[in-house]
Amino acid sequence: MAKVILETKGVSKSFEKLILSNVNLKIVEGETHVIMGKSGEGKSTLLKILAGLTAVDQGEVLYEGERLDNPEEVLVAGHEELAYVAQNFNLLHNRTVLENLKDALLAFKDDFAEQQIKQLLQLMRLEDLQSQKIEKLSGGEKQRLAIARALATQPAVLLLDEPFTQLDFPTRQILLDAVKEVKRALDTTILLVSHNLYEAFYLADIIHIQKGGNIIRSGTPKDIYENPVYVSVANLLGEINLIPKGSLGKGQNKLMGIWSENILISSEHNSKDQFKSKLIEKTFIGNYYRYQFEWSKNQFFIVKSTQSEYVAGEYYRIVLPEVHLFELKKG
């Protein structure tokens, strides 16, 4: 049975307003968990509470079943088994990459420190940069070093607060691959905050969607994609087409949804799950075309397709495969 290594029970937190309300979250050992949600939903606050840097108003945080102290209950905030990496990197300036890693291991024997430094330089792809001063590093290189420093003492859980923000795609991909490699090599449990769908799906074993101060949906990327449950969750995950109750006939008594990449375009009329629609707009996005169809007054279908032959102003049949339709709740 999977072991829960980190857990919140009924955690609530307010500043000038309620930020978190009765949050219950379970992080399984050896997995990568991603918390997603819009800005201002309290994702970073929850991460700092888990790291022992922010006190809860109500509830508790458990590590391996044992309650963790609030920051005001200890001399030094934080927990040695939980490593937190903030967005500002927290590096030693006017020092080299190697000196930053050595500083993180001052309390350990030389043999252990040397072994750790060698492994982390390799895992985080910093071997060629170990003599570089911090000021000469790029944003992605600084982030990789910050993660290496956090991992130096072999924490059980690595907490990352939006680690890929403001990185260009090639740099971000290097860091994503490095995080995956860390998980494979060290079997570290990872919890990170992100608002980026690609990052979440690329890394996560489990995704948690946060809204209104609580976790409203948790599951594997595939589970959440195929059944987002809520409109707000679907809007975070991609371009959703909402189909109001009754639009597919009298038998449709609930709001339905379908992803834009799962709608088909046809020139033939041979199925009941088709709508005759006018193509309003065609946009080349790169690896697909984005088509906007009008199927009734003030109602549109967005379709993503690799096919290029469809012409704006013409009428086509829009096919909604039943296997790709799912029920949705507002909220």
BELPE-V829085 format. One record per helix or strand of 2 or more residues. SS is the DSSP state (~ for helix, > for strand). FROM is the first residue (numbers start at 1). LEN is the number of residues. If there is no record, write none. Layout:
ss={SS,SS}
from={FROM,FROM}
len={LEN,LEN}
This chain:
ss={>,>,>,~,>,>,~,>,~,~,~,~,~,>,~,>,~,>,>,~,~,>,>,~,>,>,>,>,>,~,>}
from={4,18,32,43,58,66,71,82,97,110,127,134,139,157,169,189,197,206,214,221,231,240,256,260,263,274,289,299,315,322,326}
len={11,11,5,8,6,2,3,4,8,14,3,3,13,5,18,5,7,6,6,6,7,4,4,3,4,11,8,7,6,3,2}
